[in-house]
Amino acid sequence: MNVLLILLDDLGWNDIGFRNKDISTPNIDLLFKEGCEIDRNYTYAVCGPTRSMIQTGIHAYKTGTQRLIDPWQNTGLNPNLKLLPQYFKELNYNTYCIGKWHLGHNDRKYLPHNRGYDYHFGHLTGCVDQRTNTFCSPKIPEASLHDFSENGKRVDPKERSCKALTDKVINVFDKSKNNNFIYLAYLDPHVPFVSPQKFKDIYKDKEISESRKEYLGMVSHVDFQIGRIIEKLKKENVYDDTLIWLMSDNGGWTLDWTGGNNYPLNDGKCSFKEGGIRTVSVLKYKDIKTKKFEGFVHVTDVLPTLLDFCGSKVFGDIDGKSVAKNILENKTEKRNIVFSFFNENVWCFLIDNLKFICTKALGKKTVECYDILNDPCETKNIIEKKYSLFEEKIENQIKKCLEERVSENFDNMSKEEVKLFCKKIKYWGQQSKDQLKVLSQKTEDKSSTLTNFLEATRYDIFYDKLRNS
């Protein structure tokens, strides 16, 4: 069968027609109608770590990928790790990575077509303008370089990224009708907003902000492109024999200028509340009769679950577990999951179906506990009732995570050095690592306070706006 894993970028919980009648997403809604809603699908709070865990089945804090990678940094996902496409190659699949990678590119060993994918077409960095296909770098304009490549070499699509990626998926099925594994990672609806006018116009009469209209225009546009893929699969008579798993890499970004909405979940992207890490997810395949699966699914489960559906149960030493059988039988079970672990002051655990969050801000450490099964909107912090009962388990979990944690190997380059480097290159692709100056000074760990958490994860492209909002 074919396997199509679709990853959307910053899609809000309440931003699909399946949940919100004011949103136009007929094709995503079709997947929910014909497939299985994965009700408790958990990711990381930002995109890079989620992508790492999809590819490895291993927690990001164990692979040194809990920070986001800036395009000028000479780092990436450990090349010694076995990735999802390598497992699929063992099952004689054609493997394609189409879209956003964001797991390293400044050395050939990090590029997706050198990591088990037969072919990559798309973006290598994290935040790209779909009209110009350039990396967005308002803080360092010199870094706003072209970012669209094919197997590491620059290409220049003549259309928006969303359409170009979709065209490439359709071309795959022109060549081969079966045994295709496609990891399709759209940029939508991530900022910057570049919604085609006709899709933005769907919402022109809605009493919502302009940024939300732009955002929803991108949602409806990517839905339209997904519809083109569904139409192609049906035309080739392989729709029923294609497993489609669609999800978002994290929750919607809910600032005034970012447009996302996670109602009724609490908070959004960059937060470990439900709105940040519980994401839209649907799994469609003919053998799945369950319409709504309410068991816990973590992003590390994607790798073993997909392989399990394809008949392989050899997953190596990973953290994820296959939930294929549970979904088929609609059987839920208790899970203990590390939702995130940045260091001892920034973490989020699921222990016996209770969610614990620890952050340290302004010198004060805050630990929260929510019964997310009975209080999914996290209205009651019950830490005073539960902490003494779980203190030993929490301490043991933190100790275990600290022992397993792999430090991030990031180049610490000054802004002036970044500018100089960017003047020497013409696009973000397979730059030689010799072009990067690796400084001996280690990156300062700023993650001890919640205020600096976004900077600590390297998610500072729009940090100034976020901090001042």
HELIX and SHEET records of a PDB file:
HELIX    1   1 PRO A   26  GLU A   34  1                                   9    
HELIX    2   2 CYS A   47  THR A   56  1                                  10    
HELIX    3   3 ALA A   60  THR A   63  1                                   4    
HELIX    4   4 LEU A   84  GLU A   90  1                                   7    
HELIX    5   5 ARG A  108  TYR A  110  5                                   3    
HELIX    6   6 PRO A  112  ASN A  114  5                                   3    
HELIX    7   7 PRO A  141  ALA A  143  5                                   3    
HELIX    8   8 SER A  161  LYS A  175  1                                  15    
HELIX    9   9 GLN A  197  LYS A  200  1                                   4    
HELIX   10  10 ASP A  201  TYR A  203  5                                   3    
HELIX   11  11 GLU A  210  LYS A  235  1                                  26    
HELIX   12  12 GLU A  274  ILE A  277  1                                   4    
HELIX   13  13 VAL A  299  ASP A  301  5                                   3    
HELIX   14  14 VAL A  302  PHE A  309  1                                   8    
HELIX   15  15 ALA A  324  GLU A  329  1                                   6    
HELIX   16  16 ILE A  383  GLU A  404  1                                  22    
HELIX   17  17 LYS A  415  LYS A  424  1                                  10    
HELIX   18  18 LYS A  433  GLN A  435  5                                   3    
HELIX   19  19 LEU A  450  ASN A  452  5                                   3    
HELIX   20  20 PHE A  453  ALA A  456  1                                   4    
HELIX   21  21 TYR A  463  ASN A  468  1                                   6    
SHEET    1   A10 LYS A 153  ARG A 154  0                                        
SHEET    2   A10 SER A 149  GLU A 150 -1                                        
SHEET    3   A10 TYR A 119  GLY A 122 -1                                        
SHEET    4   A10 ASN A  94  GLY A  99  1                                        
SHEET    5   A10 ASN A 180  ALA A 185  1                                        
SHEET    6   A10 ASN A   2  LEU A   8  1                                        
SHEET    7   A10 THR A 242  SER A 248  1                                        
SHEET    8   A10 SER A 281  LYS A 284 -1                                        
SHEET    9   A10 CYS A  36  TYR A  42 -1                                        
SHEET   10   A10 ARG A 278  THR A 279 -1                                        
SHEET    1   B10 LYS A 153  ARG A 154  0                                        
SHEET    2   B10 SER A 149  GLU A 150 -1                                        
SHEET    3   B10 TYR A 119  GLY A 122 -1                                        
SHEET    4   B10 ASN A  94  GLY A  99  1                                        
SHEET    5   B10 ASN A 180  ALA A 185  1                                        
SHEET    6   B10 ASN A   2  LEU A   8  1                                        
SHEET    7   B10 THR A 242  SER A 248  1                                        
SHEET    8   B10 SER A 281  LYS A 284 -1                                        
SHEET    9   B10 CYS A  36  TYR A  42 -1                                        
SHEET   10   B10 LYS A 292  HIS A 298  1                                        
SHEET    1   C 2 VAL A 128  ASP A 129  0                                        
SHEET    2   C 2 THR A 134  PHE A 135 -1                                        
SHEET    1   D 4 ILE A 337  ASN A 343  0                                        
SHEET    2   D 4 VAL A 346  ILE A 351 -1                                        
SHEET    3   D 4 LEU A 354  ALA A 361 -1                                        
SHEET    4   D 4 LYS A 364  TYR A 370 -1                                        
END                                                                             
